[in-house]
Amino acid sequence: MDVSIIETSSLGDRSYLISDGAVGVVVDPQRDIDRVLTLAHDRGVRITHVLETHIHNDYVTGGLELARTVGAEYAVPTGDDVGYQRRAVDDGDVIDAGPIQLQVMHTPGHTHHHVSYVLRDTAGTPHAVFTGGSMLFGTTGRTDLLGKAHTRELTHAQYHSVHRLADELPADTKIYPTHGFGSFCAATPASGDSSTVGEQRTTNPALTQDEQSYVDELIAGLSEYPAYYAHMGVINTRGPAPVDLSLPAPVDPDELRRRIEAGEWVVDLRERTAFAAGHLGGTLGFELSDSFVTYLGWLYQWGAPLTLIGENEDQVTDARRELVRIGIDDLTGAAIGEIHTLVAGTELRSYRVANFPSLAEALRKKDVTVVDVRKRDEYAESHIDGAINIPLHELLGRMSELPTGEVWVHCASGYRASVAASMIDRPDRTTVLINDDYENAKDTRGIGVAAQR
């Protein structure tokens, strides 16, 4: 048997294709199923089963469409009242895919009905377990996505689920989680790129702490998660529509200008320093990188018209692929080309890009405002003296707190600050983007760094 990993680094998740001979089984596929179909073709396998470990809260599943496309059996945990036909699987059930045998293990915690799938050979020996949002590498799935009323109960359940996995499976059983590679579905950052049950027995907090300590520490450490999560479970329960990865309709410069003036969401995908050097006033800069979909989805006003600006067709289609993964399907078009060709009689705006040593120099010479757009827990751990903390996901609702004059914006690495700079840039304000790692601020003379008391 072979397990192929399908990485979705922008969301911090993995999907899997298990293959043996001509048979394939897919676990937790993302919505852009063309990647899975291509891999199955390359492996020379026919997908007979598609399995979900849980109703996902951080992405729109491709499981339903994949199963329908290839005529596979679609397995979803019992207990979730879904709007489509599927095989409802419960603890102890066996997925029989010929040479591939997977036993269902109920592992609640991330959700109430969450399951893991134990991969066994023909003799019944476990070789791997697909743990979804249960046992991750050095951590577990977060337990607050179904609401505060369920968090404590689910955290206790998560503890017992991880113990069940560790108690019932051999130490050399390989672990294949869905979350934990940057996903906000992980309770804390995961560690490592692979692991076994035996390794987790000595490193996973659910297995090294007593139950109450684990519960208290996990709940205390839960921080904000993207706002678009509120829509994912609803879409996945109802049943996602077929995916559309085509190029959005073209938008000419005059229509682009009209949309900007109407206050619509117009998102520029270019690199953050290119946006700073010249952009259309009123547009938002979301550099197309691994952070793109998380933060656009977090800030986006769900259902609002959305137009993309890209340097070329590939950039726009790549962005569309990212967006459909979180259910943003209805793009109202795209303007493609060098930014100077899209101005339609207006002038480009720009702002300065700097680093922390430049901030130190500015602080010595004049009165400037420093805005820190990291999350509250990051700010509490360490921040620049006098900096105003407005987390990026709160910025749209707190614009009135920003002064006019000269405003320097920073985050941990520059990405969130670049989005914030594009949001606050206006004629009566001098915006400066600090495109630098926050760790450099600690080593810069003239910048005071403190922890929140």
Phi, psi and chi 1 to 4 in degrees:
 res  aa     phi    psi   chi1   chi2   chi3   chi4
   1 MET       -  144.1  -73.0  178.9  -73.3      -
   2 ASP  -124.8  139.2  176.3   75.6      -      -
   3 VAL  -115.8  116.8  177.3      -      -      -
   4 SER  -102.6  134.2  -61.0      -      -      -
   5 ILE   -94.9  131.6  -61.9  171.0      -      -
   6 ILE  -111.3  104.9  -54.6  169.0      -      -
   7 GLU   -87.3  135.0 -164.4   93.7   40.6      -
   8 THR  -122.8   83.2  -54.4      -      -      -
   9 SER   -66.4  -28.2   55.8      -      -      -
  10 SER   -66.2  -25.6   57.5      -      -      -
  11 LEU  -108.8   -4.2  -66.6  175.5      -      -
  12 GLY    71.9   33.3      -      -      -      -
  13 ASP  -127.5  163.1  -70.2  -36.5      -      -
  14 ARG  -131.3  143.6  -73.4  178.5  173.8  177.6
  15 SER  -114.4  166.2  -54.2      -      -      -
  16 TYR  -138.7  142.8  -58.9   96.1      -      -
  17 LEU  -116.3  115.6  171.1   64.6      -      -
  18 ILE   -95.5  128.6  -48.5  162.6      -      -
  19 SER  -133.1  145.6   56.3      -      -      -
  20 ASP  -150.4  112.6 -169.4  -26.6      -      -
  21 GLY    64.5 -123.3      -      -      -      -
  22 ALA  -100.6    8.8      -      -      -      -
  23 VAL  -108.2  138.7  176.7      -      -      -
  24 GLY  -132.9  143.4      -      -      -      -
  25 VAL  -127.1  134.9  174.9      -      -      -
  26 VAL  -112.9  137.3  175.6      -      -      -
  27 VAL  -118.4  127.1 -179.8      -      -      -
  28 ASP    51.1   59.3  -73.2  -14.6      -      -
  29 PRO   -73.9  144.8   28.3  -35.6      -      -
  30 GLN   -73.4  171.3  -69.5  -84.3  -22.0      -
  31 ARG   -71.5  -30.8 -164.5  175.8 -179.1 -159.9
  32 ASP   -81.8   84.1   47.5  -30.4      -      -
  33 ILE   -74.9   -8.2   62.5  171.6      -      -
  34 ASP   -59.6  -31.4   58.9  -35.7      -      -
  35 ARG   -64.7  -40.3  -65.6 -173.4  -64.3  162.2
  36 VAL   -68.9  -43.7 -177.8      -      -      -
  37 LEU   -63.1  -39.7  -65.1  171.1      -      -
  38 THR   -64.6  -43.7  -62.4      -      -      -
  39 LEU   -63.8  -42.9 -179.2   60.6      -      -
  40 ALA   -62.7  -40.6      -      -      -      -
  41 HIS   -62.4  -44.8  177.8  -90.8      -      -
  42 ASP   -63.9  -32.8  -67.9  -14.9      -      -
  43 ARG   -83.5  -10.2  -66.8  -75.6 -172.9  -88.1
  44 GLY    70.0   35.9      -      -      -      -
  45 VAL  -119.7  154.1  -58.6      -      -      -
  46 ARG  -103.2  125.6 -179.7  175.5   68.0   88.5
  47 ILE   -76.7  116.7  -62.1  169.7      -      -
  48 THR  -101.3  -23.4   62.3      -      -      -
  49 HIS  -141.4  142.3  -66.0   75.2      -      -
  50 VAL  -124.4  126.3  179.4      -      -      -
  51 LEU  -119.5  139.3  -43.8  179.5      -      -
  52 GLU  -112.7  133.6  -56.9  -78.4   10.9      -
  53 THR   -78.9  -25.9   56.9      -      -      -
  54 HIS  -169.5  169.2   61.0  -69.0      -      -
  55 ILE   -74.9  115.7  -62.0  -65.0      -      -
  56 HIS   -77.8  145.9  -56.9  -75.6      -      -
  57 ASN  -110.4   -6.0  -77.0  -72.4      -      -
  58 ASP  -115.8   -3.4   65.3  -30.6      -      -
  59 TYR  -159.1  161.2   65.5   86.5      -      -
  60 VAL   -85.1  127.1  174.9      -      -      -
  61 THR   -71.9  150.2 -178.1      -      -      -
  62 GLY  -102.0    4.1      -      -      -      -
  63 GLY   -60.8  -44.8      -      -      -      -
  64 LEU   -64.3  -48.1  179.1   61.7      -      -
  65 GLU   -67.3  -38.7 -175.8  176.8   -0.5      -
  66 LEU   -61.9  -46.5  178.0   61.4      -      -
  67 ALA   -61.0  -42.2      -      -      -      -
  68 ARG   -67.7  -37.7  -71.9  174.1  173.1  172.3
  69 THR   -66.0  -41.7  -61.4      -      -      -
  70 VAL  -101.8   -1.8  -59.0      -      -      -
  71 GLY    72.2   34.2      -      -      -      -
  72 ALA   -93.1  159.8      -      -      -      -
  73 GLU   -74.5  135.9 -177.8  174.7   76.5      -
  74 TYR  -111.8  116.3 -172.7   36.8      -      -
  75 ALA  -107.0  127.2      -      -      -      -
  76 VAL  -133.7  142.3  178.6      -      -      -
  77 PRO   -55.7  140.4  -26.5   35.3      -      -
  78 THR   -60.4  146.2  -65.2      -      -      -
  79 GLY   107.7  -25.3      -      -      -      -
  80 ASP   -87.9  122.1  -69.9  -49.8      -      -
  81 ASP   -84.7   89.0 -174.8   16.0      -      -
  82 VAL   -96.8  162.3  -62.4      -      -      -
  83 GLY   -98.3   31.4      -      -      -      -
  84 TYR  -154.4  163.5   44.2   83.9      -      -
  85 GLN   -76.0  133.9  -67.3  -64.3  -45.4      -
  86 ARG  -158.2  169.0   92.5  -65.8 -165.4 -160.9
  87 ARG   -88.3  118.2  174.9 -178.0  172.1 -177.0
  88 ALA   -84.6  117.7      -      -      -      -
  89 VAL  -108.9  146.0  -66.4      -      -      -
  90 ASP  -134.8  173.6 -154.8  -10.4      -      -
  91 ASP   -52.0  128.3 -168.5   64.6      -      -
  92 GLY    93.3  -16.0      -      -      -      -
  93 ASP   -62.9  153.2  -71.6  -10.3      -      -
  94 VAL  -119.8  129.0  174.4      -      -      -
  95 ILE   -88.4  111.7  -53.9  -64.5      -      -
  96 ASP  -100.5  101.7 -176.6   -4.5      -      -
  97 ALA  -114.0   49.5      -      -      -      -
  98 GLY    67.9 -111.2      -      -      -      -
  99 PRO   -72.2  -13.1   27.0  -35.5      -      -
 100 ILE  -106.1  121.0  -58.3  172.2      -      -
 101 GLN  -122.0  125.3  -59.3  -76.3  -50.6      -
 102 LEU  -126.4  127.6  -66.1  124.8      -      -
 103 GLN   -99.7  135.1 -176.5  174.7   -6.3      -
 104 VAL   -82.3  132.0  179.7      -      -      -
 105 MET  -125.5  119.5 -177.7 -177.7  -69.1      -
 106 HIS   -70.6  118.0 -176.0 -144.4      -      -
 107 THR  -130.3   70.1   48.9      -      -      -
 108 PRO   -66.1  158.3   27.5  -35.6      -      -
 109 GLY   149.8  -60.6      -      -      -      -
 110 HIS   -66.8  -40.4 -169.9   47.8      -      -
 111 THR  -139.2  171.3   66.2      -      -      -
 112 HIS   -67.1  -37.6  -70.9  -66.4      -      -
 113 HIS  -106.3   11.6  -51.2  -62.3      -      -
 114 HIS   -54.1  139.0 -174.1  -73.6      -      -
 115 VAL  -128.5  158.8  -60.3      -      -      -
 116 SER  -115.3  159.8  -61.2      -      -      -
 117 TYR  -121.1  118.6  -64.6   94.6      -      -
 118 VAL   -92.6  119.2 -179.2      -      -      -
 119 LEU   -87.1  119.5  178.7   62.4      -      -
 120 ARG  -118.6  153.0  -60.3  179.7 -176.6  -87.0
 121 ASP   -84.6 -178.6   62.5   20.1      -      -
 122 THR   -64.6  -19.0   53.2      -      -      -
 123 ALA   -88.7   -2.4      -      -      -      -
 124 GLY    90.5    3.8      -      -      -      -
 125 THR   -78.0  128.4  -56.6      -      -      -
 126 PRO   -69.8  134.9  -16.7   30.8      -      -
 127 HIS  -117.4  -27.1  -76.2  -86.5      -      -
 128 ALA  -157.6  161.6      -      -      -      -
 129 VAL  -139.6  132.6   59.1      -      -      -
 130 PHE   -98.7  107.5  -62.5   85.5      -      -
 131 THR  -101.4    0.8   56.3      -      -      -
 132 GLY    54.2 -111.4      -      -      -      -
 133 GLY  -115.5   30.1      -      -      -      -
 134 SER   -98.0 -101.4 -176.4      -      -      -
 135 MET   -78.2  117.1  179.4 -170.4  -74.1      -
 136 LEU  -108.4 -176.1  -48.7 -177.4      -      -
 137 PHE   -79.9   98.9  -62.8  157.8      -      -
 138 GLY    78.1   11.5      -      -      -      -
 139 THR  -161.3 -168.3 -174.1      -      -      -
 140 THR  -138.1  169.9   57.0      -      -      -
 141 GLY   -69.7  149.1      -      -      -      -
 142 ARG   -69.9  158.8   66.7 -172.5  -58.0  152.6
 143 THR  -123.2   14.8   55.6      -      -      -
 144 ASP  -111.9    8.3   60.1  -26.3      -      -
 145 LEU   -76.7  -13.6  -62.1  179.9      -      -
 146 LEU   -97.1    5.8  -59.0 -174.9      -      -
 147 GLY   112.1  153.7      -      -      -      -
 148 LYS   -59.8  -31.0  -68.5 -177.9  178.4  179.4
 149 ALA   -63.7  -22.2      -      -      -      -
 150 HIS  -105.1   -8.2  -58.2  -82.1      -      -
 151 THR   -62.0  -48.4  -60.6      -      -      -
 152 ARG   -66.3  -43.3 -172.0  161.0  -66.5  -83.0
 153 GLU   -59.8  -44.9  171.9 -164.1   -6.9      -
 154 LEU   -69.2  -31.9  -74.3  172.7      -      -
 155 THR   -67.4  -42.6  -52.0      -      -      -
 156 HIS   -61.4  -42.1  -78.5  -78.3      -      -
 157 ALA   -63.1  -38.7      -      -      -      -
 158 GLN   -61.6  -42.6 -172.8   76.7  -68.2      -
 159 TYR   -56.4  -48.5  177.4   87.1      -      -
 160 HIS   -71.0  -32.7  -69.9  -74.9      -      -
 161 SER   -65.5  -43.5  -68.3      -      -      -
 162 VAL   -65.9  -39.0  173.3      -      -      -
 163 HIS   -64.1  -38.0  -88.2  -96.3      -      -
 164 ARG   -62.7  -44.5 -177.9 -175.8 -179.6 -169.2
 165 LEU   -59.0  -45.2  -71.7  164.0      -      -
 166 ALA   -68.9  -33.4      -      -      -      -
 167 ASP   -78.8  -34.4  -68.0  -16.4      -      -
 168 GLU   -95.9  -14.0  -64.0 -173.0   15.8      -
 169 LEU  -111.9  145.0  -62.5  175.8      -      -
 170 PRO   -62.3  156.3  -19.2   30.4      -      -
 171 ALA   -60.9  -30.6      -      -      -      -
 172 ASP   -88.0    7.4   61.5   -7.7      -      -
 173 THR   -66.8  122.9  -53.9      -      -      -
 174 LYS   -74.4  144.1  -66.5 -179.1 -179.9  179.4
 175 ILE  -106.8  130.4  -59.4  168.1      -      -
 176 TYR  -125.2   87.6  -67.9  104.1      -      -
 177 PRO   -82.3  157.8   28.7  -30.7      -      -
 178 THR   -84.1  -41.7  -59.0      -      -      -
 179 HIS  -101.8  169.4  -55.3  -47.7      -      -
 180 GLY   110.9   14.6      -      -      -      -
 181 PHE  -119.4   34.2  -49.6   96.0      -      -
 182 GLY   116.1   -5.2      -      -      -      -
 183 SER   -69.3  141.4  170.2      -      -      -
 184 PHE   -71.9   -4.0  -79.4   84.9      -      -
 185 CYS   -76.5  -13.3  -85.3      -      -      -
 186 ALA   -81.2  138.9      -      -      -      -
 187 ALA   -64.6  -38.7      -      -      -      -
 188 THR  -140.2  164.4   56.1      -      -      -
 189 PRO   -56.9  134.8  -26.2   35.8      -      -
 190 ALA   -78.5  165.7      -      -      -      -
 191 SER  -131.2  133.2   57.0      -      -      -
 192 GLY    89.4  169.8      -      -      -      -
 193 ASP  -112.4  -10.4 -165.7   54.5      -      -
 194 SER  -157.4  162.3   62.4      -      -      -
 195 SER  -167.9  171.8 -170.4      -      -      -
 196 THR  -129.3  167.5   62.6      -      -      -
 197 VAL   -59.1  -41.4  167.4      -      -      -
 198 GLY   -61.0  -42.5      -      -      -      -
 199 GLU   -63.3  -39.8  -69.7  173.6   -3.7      -
 200 GLN   -67.4  -27.1  -70.2  -53.3  -59.1      -
 201 ARG   -61.1  -24.2  -72.5  172.3 -178.5  164.0
 202 THR  -107.4   -7.2   62.0      -      -      -
 203 THR  -124.9  -21.3   60.8      -      -      -
 204 ASN   -82.9  127.5 -162.3  -64.1      -      -
 205 PRO   -58.2  -29.3   17.3  -30.3      -      -
 206 ALA   -68.4  -17.1      -      -      -      -
 207 LEU  -110.4  -10.9  -60.5  171.1      -      -
 208 THR  -108.9  -10.7   59.8      -      -      -
 209 GLN  -113.0  159.0  -63.2  177.7  -34.3      -
 210 ASP   -72.5  163.4   64.9   84.1      -      -
 211 GLU   -58.0  -48.1 -178.5  171.9   -5.7      -
 212 GLN   -67.6  -38.2 -163.8   58.2   50.9      -
 213 SER   -63.6  -43.2  -63.9      -      -      -
 214 TYR   -60.3  -48.1  164.7   78.2      -      -
 215 VAL   -61.4  -49.2  169.2      -      -      -
 216 ASP   -63.1  -42.0  -68.7  -16.1      -      -
 217 GLU   -69.9  -41.3 -173.7  172.9  -61.8      -
 218 LEU   -63.7  -47.4 -174.3  148.3      -      -
 219 ILE   -64.5  -40.7  -67.6  175.4      -      -
 220 ALA   -64.9  -28.0      -      -      -      -
 221 GLY   -91.8   -3.5      -      -      -      -
 222 LEU   -68.5  129.9  -67.9  170.7      -      -
 223 SER  -119.1 -174.7   60.5      -      -      -
 224 GLU   -61.8  152.6  -58.2   97.3  -28.2      -
 225 TYR  -132.5  160.6   55.0   84.0      -      -
 226 PRO   -56.4  140.9  -28.5   36.9      -      -
 227 ALA   -64.3  -28.2      -      -      -      -
 228 TYR   -67.1  -14.6   68.6   82.6      -      -
 229 TYR   -55.7  -30.0  -83.1   28.9      -      -
 230 ALA   -61.2  -22.6      -      -      -      -
 231 HIS   -96.6  -20.3  -56.3  -81.8      -      -
 232 MET   -67.8  -48.3  -60.0  -59.7   95.1      -
 233 GLY   -60.7  -37.6      -      -      -      -
 234 VAL   -63.6  -48.1  174.8      -      -      -
 235 ILE   -62.8  -44.4  -64.1  172.3      -      -
 236 ASN   -69.4  -30.3  -71.3  -32.4      -      -
 237 THR   -74.4  -40.1  -60.0      -      -      -
 238 ARG   -71.0  -38.3 -176.6  176.0   63.8 -126.2
 239 GLY   113.7  108.4      -      -      -      -
 240 PRO   -64.6  148.8  -17.8   30.7      -      -
 241 ALA   -73.8  160.1      -      -      -      -
 242 PRO   -55.4  146.2  -26.9   36.0      -      -
 243 VAL   -80.1  146.0   68.1      -      -      -
 244 ASP  -122.6  113.7  179.9    5.4      -      -
 245 LEU  -110.3   16.8  -63.0  173.3      -      -
 246 SER   -75.5  164.5   64.6      -      -      -
 247 LEU   -68.7  129.8 -172.1   68.9      -      -
 248 PRO   -62.3  162.0  -19.5   31.4      -      -
 249 ALA   -60.8  142.4      -      -      -      -
 250 PRO   -70.2  146.8   24.6  -33.1      -      -
 251 VAL  -124.3  124.2  177.0      -      -      -
 252 ASP   -82.3  165.5   63.4   37.4      -      -
 253 PRO   -56.6  -38.6  -28.9   37.3      -      -
 254 ASP   -66.3  -42.7  -70.6  -32.0      -      -
 255 GLU   -68.5  -36.0  173.6   61.1   15.0      -
 256 LEU   -60.4  -45.7 -176.8   64.4      -      -
 257 ARG   -60.8  -41.0  179.2  179.7  176.2 -177.4
 258 ARG   -61.8  -41.5 -174.4 -159.4   67.0   76.2
 259 ARG   -66.8  -39.7  -65.6 -178.4 -175.9 -171.6
 260 ILE   -63.0  -46.4  -65.6  169.4      -      -
 261 GLU   -66.0  -25.4  -68.8  175.9  -11.7      -
 262 ALA   -81.2   -3.7      -      -      -      -
 263 GLY    81.3   18.2      -      -      -      -
 264 GLU   -74.6  163.7  -65.9 -175.3   10.2      -
 265 TRP   -74.8  112.5  -87.8   69.7      -      -
 266 VAL  -123.2  114.2  178.6      -      -      -
 267 VAL  -110.6  124.3  169.4      -      -      -
 268 ASP   -94.2  123.2 -169.5  -36.0      -      -
 269 LEU   -90.6   -2.4  -56.7  169.6      -      -
 270 ARG   -68.8  163.1  -65.4  175.1  -58.3  137.9
 271 GLU   -55.0  145.7 -163.2  -88.5  -26.2      -
 272 ARG   -59.8  -36.8   69.2 -169.9   77.5  160.2
 273 THR   -74.8  -30.3   58.8      -      -      -
 274 ALA   -67.0  -40.8      -      -      -      -
 275 PHE   -61.3  -45.5 -178.5   91.4      -      -
 276 ALA   -61.1  -35.6      -      -      -      -
 277 ALA   -71.9  -24.8      -      -      -      -
 278 GLY  -177.2  118.7      -      -      -      -
 279 HIS  -149.2  164.4   57.9  -88.8      -      -
 280 LEU   -79.9  124.6  -59.6  174.3      -      -
 281 GLY   -56.8  135.9      -      -      -      -
 282 GLY    94.0   -5.5      -      -      -      -
 283 THR   -93.0  162.3   60.3      -      -      -
 284 LEU  -111.9  134.6  -60.2  174.0      -      -
 285 GLY   -94.9  108.5      -      -      -      -
 286 PHE  -122.4   89.0  -76.8   85.7      -      -
 287 GLU   -52.0  133.1  174.2 -173.9  -60.1      -
 288 LEU   -76.3   97.6 -175.2   59.3      -      -
 289 SER  -146.4 -171.3   68.9      -      -      -
 290 ASP   -62.6  -22.5  -82.4   -8.2      -      -
 291 SER   -86.8  -10.8  -62.9      -      -      -
 292 PHE   -54.2  -57.8  163.6   75.6      -      -
 293 VAL   -69.7  -34.4   68.9      -      -      -
 294 THR   -62.0  -49.6  -66.2      -      -      -
 295 TYR   -81.4  -32.0  -70.7  105.0      -      -
 296 LEU   -65.5  -44.2 -167.7  148.8      -      -
 297 GLY   -62.6  -32.5      -      -      -      -
 298 TRP   -69.3  -38.8 -156.3  -30.5      -      -
 299 LEU   -92.9  -24.4  -86.1   66.1      -      -
 300 TYR   -59.3  137.5  174.7   64.8      -      -
 301 GLN   -84.1  104.2  -62.9  165.0   -0.3      -
 302 TRP   -52.8  125.0 -154.2 -101.8      -      -
 303 GLY    92.0   -7.6      -      -      -      -
 304 ALA   -70.9  148.0      -      -      -      -
 305 PRO   -57.1  136.9  -22.1   32.9      -      -
 306 LEU  -133.4  121.7  174.6   58.6      -      -
 307 THR  -117.0  139.9  -56.9      -      -      -
 308 LEU  -106.2  146.5  -57.9  178.6      -      -
 309 ILE  -116.2  125.5  -65.4  175.7      -      -
 310 GLY  -137.7  156.7      -      -      -      -
 311 GLU   -74.6  -28.0  -65.6  172.0  -49.9      -
 312 ASN  -154.6  171.4   50.9   58.5      -      -
 313 GLU   -63.8  -38.2  -69.9 -174.0   -2.6      -
 314 ASP   -61.0  -40.1  -73.6  -13.9      -      -
 315 GLN   -61.5  -42.0 -165.9  173.9   56.0      -
 316 VAL   -70.1  -43.8  171.0      -      -      -
 317 THR   -68.3  -33.0   54.6      -      -      -
 318 ASP   -64.1  -41.0  -73.4  -11.2      -      -
 319 ALA   -64.8  -41.0      -      -      -      -
 320 ARG   -61.5  -41.5  170.9  155.3 -128.9 -179.3
 321 ARG   -57.6  -44.9  179.5 -179.9  -67.3  -88.1
 322 GLU   -62.4  -42.3  -65.1  -73.6   -2.0      -
 323 LEU   -70.0  -38.5  -68.4  169.8      -      -
 324 VAL   -67.5  -22.1  -61.4      -      -      -
 325 ARG   -63.4  -23.7  -71.4  170.8  175.9  164.2
 326 ILE  -114.8   18.4   62.5  167.3      -      -
 327 GLY    84.4   11.9      -      -      -      -
 328 ILE   -90.5   94.7  -60.3  178.0      -      -
 329 ASP  -101.2  -35.7  -66.5   -1.8      -      -
 330 ASP   -90.1   68.5  -61.4  -35.3      -      -
 331 LEU   -71.3  137.2  -61.9 -179.2      -      -
 332 THR   -93.5    9.0   51.2      -      -      -
 333 GLY   138.0  176.7      -      -      -      -
 334 ALA  -147.1  139.4      -      -      -      -
 335 ALA  -105.2  124.7      -      -      -      -
 336 ILE  -122.4  132.7  -61.3  173.5      -      -
 337 GLY   144.8  177.1      -      -      -      -
 338 GLU   -64.4  137.3 -157.2  -82.8  -34.5      -
 339 ILE   -58.0  -32.1 -164.2   67.2      -      -
 340 HIS   -66.6  -18.9  -69.8  -81.5      -      -
 341 THR   -85.5   -3.2   67.9      -      -      -
 342 LEU  -111.7   10.5  -56.2  176.5      -      -
 343 VAL   -75.8  -29.2  -65.9      -      -      -
 344 ALA    52.1   48.1      -      -      -      -
 345 GLY    85.6   -4.7      -      -      -      -
 346 THR   -94.7  171.2   61.2      -      -      -
 347 GLU  -103.5  144.9  -68.1 -173.9    2.1      -
 348 LEU   -72.5  145.3  -65.1  177.7      -      -
 349 ARG  -100.1  161.8  -70.1 -169.5   54.7   76.9
 350 SER  -154.1  163.0   62.8      -      -      -
 351 TYR  -148.7  165.9   48.6   77.7      -      -
 352 ARG   -77.9  146.5 -179.4 -176.0  171.7 -167.8
 353 VAL  -114.2  129.7  178.2      -      -      -
 354 ALA  -140.5 -176.0      -      -      -      -
 355 ASN  -127.7 -177.7   56.1   18.8      -      -
 356 PHE   -68.9  -37.5  -76.8  109.3      -      -
 357 PRO   -58.4  -35.7  -29.9   38.0      -      -
 358 SER   -66.3  -35.9  -61.5      -      -      -
 359 LEU   -64.0  -43.4  171.9   61.2      -      -
 360 ALA   -58.6  -41.4      -      -      -      -
 361 GLU   -65.1  -41.3 -177.4  178.8   -7.1      -
 362 ALA   -64.8  -39.2      -      -      -      -
 363 LEU   -65.0  -30.2  -70.6  170.4      -      -
 364 ARG   -72.5  -27.4  -73.8 -165.9  -62.3  -91.1
 365 LYS   -99.6  -27.9  -65.6  179.9  177.8  178.9
 366 LYS  -156.8  175.1   52.9 -171.1  172.0 -177.5
 367 ASP   -91.4  112.9 -176.5   24.1      -      -
 368 VAL  -126.8  156.8  -58.8      -      -      -
 369 THR   -99.5  133.0  -60.1      -      -      -
 370 VAL  -109.1  124.4  179.2      -      -      -
 371 VAL  -113.9  124.9  176.8      -      -      -
 372 ASP  -104.3  114.1 -179.6  -17.6      -      -
 373 VAL  -101.2   18.8  -64.5      -      -      -
 374 ARG   -74.4  169.5  -63.7  175.0  -57.6  154.3
 375 LYS   -68.9  163.2  -65.0 -175.9  -61.8  176.0
 376 ARG   -59.6  -40.0  -70.9 -171.4 -177.1   88.0
 377 ASP   -67.8  -32.8   58.6  -37.4      -      -
 378 GLU   -67.4  -43.3  -65.0  173.6  -82.5      -
 379 TYR   -63.2  -41.4 -179.4   86.5      -      -
 380 ALA   -64.5  -34.4      -      -      -      -
 381 GLU   -69.1  -39.0 -177.6  177.7  -23.2      -
 382 SER  -169.9  135.6  171.1      -      -      -
 383 HIS  -154.6  162.9   60.3  -92.7      -      -
 384 ILE   -74.7  133.4  -65.8  171.8      -      -
 385 ASP   -54.4  128.9  -72.9  -21.4      -      -
 386 GLY    85.3   -5.3      -      -      -      -
 387 ALA   -71.1  142.0      -      -      -      -
 388 ILE   -87.9  127.1  -59.7  170.9      -      -
 389 ASN   -97.6  110.9 -178.9 -139.9      -      -
 390 ILE  -128.4   97.6  -55.6  179.8      -      -
 391 PRO   -52.4  143.1  -27.2   36.6      -      -
 392 LEU   -52.1  -41.9  176.4   61.0      -      -
 393 HIS   -70.5   -8.3   61.8  -83.9      -      -
 394 GLU  -103.9   -4.5  -62.5  179.3    6.5      -
 395 LEU   -63.7  -41.9 -173.7   55.3      -      -
 396 LEU   -57.5  -35.9  -79.7  172.8      -      -
 397 GLY   -87.5   -3.8      -      -      -      -
 398 ARG  -125.2   22.5  -63.0  176.3   60.6 -176.8
 399 MET   -58.1  -31.5  -74.7  -70.9 -165.9      -
 400 SER   -65.7  -17.7   60.7      -      -      -
 401 GLU   -80.5  -11.7  -61.2  177.2   33.3      -
 402 LEU   -85.7  131.9  -67.2  173.2      -      -
 403 PRO   -78.5  166.4   31.0  -35.7      -      -
 404 THR   -80.3 -171.9   55.1      -      -      -
 405 GLY    88.2 -149.8      -      -      -      -
 406 GLU   -97.3  120.5 -169.7  164.2  -40.7      -
 407 VAL  -123.6  121.4  176.9      -      -      -
 408 TRP  -101.5  131.2  -67.8   59.0      -      -
 409 VAL  -118.7  132.5 -171.6      -      -      -
 410 HIS  -140.5  164.0   83.7   86.8      -      -
 411 CYS  -139.8 -139.0   60.3      -      -      -
 412 ALA   -90.7  -31.5      -      -      -      -
 413 SER  -139.0  -12.9   63.5      -      -      -
 414 GLY   119.7  -22.0      -      -      -      -
 415 TYR   -68.3  -54.7 -170.7   88.3      -      -
 416 ARG   -62.3  -37.0  -75.7  173.4  -72.0  177.6
 417 ALA   -64.0  -34.9      -      -      -      -
 418 SER   -67.6  -38.1   71.2      -      -      -
 419 VAL   -64.8  -45.3  176.0      -      -      -
 420 ALA   -61.7  -42.3      -      -      -      -
 421 ALA   -60.3  -40.0      -      -      -      -
 422 SER   -66.7  -28.0   75.2      -      -      -
 423 MET   -78.0  -36.6  -65.8  167.8   64.6      -
 424 ILE   -95.4   -9.2   68.6  174.3      -      -
 425 ASP   -63.7  124.5  177.3   45.8      -      -
 426 ARG  -158.1  165.3   67.6 -173.0 -160.6 -169.2
 427 PRO   -58.9  -31.6  -27.9   36.4      -      -
 428 ASP   -93.4   16.0   63.7  -12.9      -      -
 429 ARG  -137.3  137.5 -179.1 -179.8  -68.1  128.7
 430 THR   -96.9  109.6  -60.1      -      -      -
 431 THR   -97.2  135.5  -56.8      -      -      -
 432 VAL  -127.6  122.6 -178.1      -      -      -
 433 LEU   -90.1  121.7  164.5   62.1      -      -
 434 ILE   -88.9  101.3  -57.3  176.2      -      -
 435 ASN   -97.6   75.9 -171.1   34.1      -      -
 436 ASP  -155.0  156.1 -161.4   -2.7      -      -
 437 ASP   -74.8  133.6  -70.6  -27.5      -      -
 438 TYR   -59.2  -31.3  176.1   71.0      -      -
 439 GLU   -56.0  -28.9  -69.6  -59.9  -47.3      -
 440 ASN   -69.6  -24.0  -66.9  -27.8      -      -
 441 ALA   -64.8  -35.2      -      -      -      -
 442 LYS   -66.7  -24.8  -59.8  175.7 -177.7  178.7
 443 ASP  -101.4    7.0  -60.1  -35.0      -      -
 444 THR   -98.8  118.3  -59.8      -      -      -
 445 ARG   -63.8  135.3 -178.4  174.7  -63.5  179.2
 446 GLY   100.5   -6.1      -      -      -      -
 447 ILE  -115.8  117.1  -65.0 -180.0      -      -
 448 GLY   -85.7  130.5      -      -      -      -
 449 VAL  -120.5  133.4  174.1      -      -      -
 450 ALA  -139.5  164.3      -      -      -      -
 451 ALA  -101.8  152.2      -      -      -      -
 452 GLN   -74.1  131.8 -173.4  166.9  -59.7      -
 453 ARG   -81.5      -  -63.0  -69.6 -176.4  -96.9
